Each structure stands twice: as structure tokens, then as C-alpha cells.
């Protein structure tokens, strides 16, 4: 697990992601970029592919392992689907290394601004929702 603390604020990361995704005018190029992001996911140890770490509500197989270190949440994830891997990589870019408060309360407006939500199938949108809820719940549990 990489315990690198993010150098950019959440607002800066959002701004950066919006710039990167809105740079593409063709929706297919956005998907290609998302899939390329998914290829950057670190290989999660197979021992974390447990029922407890599995995201329910996703059509694909998705696991997220979350650890707290020095007051921050660090995450690893894995999926068997290319686009879902990209969605996870996008979420980890946003949430990884943040405090539980940030994870629990960060606004996700950028997801609408990057132009992907409008293109996701209903099943993928539901899966994305479940991934976000799982990550936010981890933050909320540690704040409470």
C-alpha cells in the first residue's frame, strides 16, 4: 500500500480532472482516457479480494481495500472490467490519502462536469454510486 499524502487539495484535483476530461470533445476519447486510468491501478494483493471488501451492487467484480494510516485513508482497488477499473482509478485519484472528514464530505460535482456520467449505462452508474457510498461510509465511520 502506498501511503503518499496528496500534494494537491481536493478542489485542485477536481479542477485538474475536469480539465483533463473536458479536453476531449469526442465521448469515445473520454472513455479511452478512463480505461487508460484504470490500467494505472496498482496490483491489489489477492488476499484483499474478500467478501468484506467486495462492492455489492456492481455488475462487475469490484474490491476496495481501505486502511487508515496517520489519520488518513489509503485505498487499493481492483475490478475485472476495464471501464469500471477506470472509474475506480478516478475515485482513488480523488479520495486516496485524504482525511476521513474529507472522504465523508467532499463534493462530487466534478463527476457531472467531466461529461462521463451522462454516458454511463444505468448499471455502471449504479456501480459507481455503490463505490462512492462505500468509500464515504468508511470516512463517516472514522469521523463518528
Steps between C-alpha positions, in 0.01 A plus 500: 500500500630842403463749787583810297312806624345701213675828421193657340179603677175326409393813309825493299457130420141565387611788280778289350264209422243732341773652279631160397161354412344807336809526279345216297207603283430144385330285767694194377825679581376562856429129537844413362659737752292346780607148396864616491457634855375156605820342368694707756337324798764329710468126527297447815608201705265207434455457878286818495253349251264410782125516532546783752691709244270419209274776375146370476272658241761486223452272203878455482715354773637793702703501820618799700742465791522804729755554777546790737856620550599810695145641491452452125321236292696312238335276244573225254245361261452247226238415242465244224359760257698770314255790531423418864875491572517849350214621721677361806829663396311830462354466851836404652665802335241708683471322839831321563710641784228735627381541857181318602322841516602579141393155380163529674416852382684581175260625229493288186384772258792425269344165402223687318739759358735251333223373274521133591191454714273582209660218297508223760251218470248474786685194635836681504342807659356277774840338549672839521242611757571190714877557480461862611260406782742233627797740503298780664365258763859411597570870552179555698567201730842640589368854560220385731 
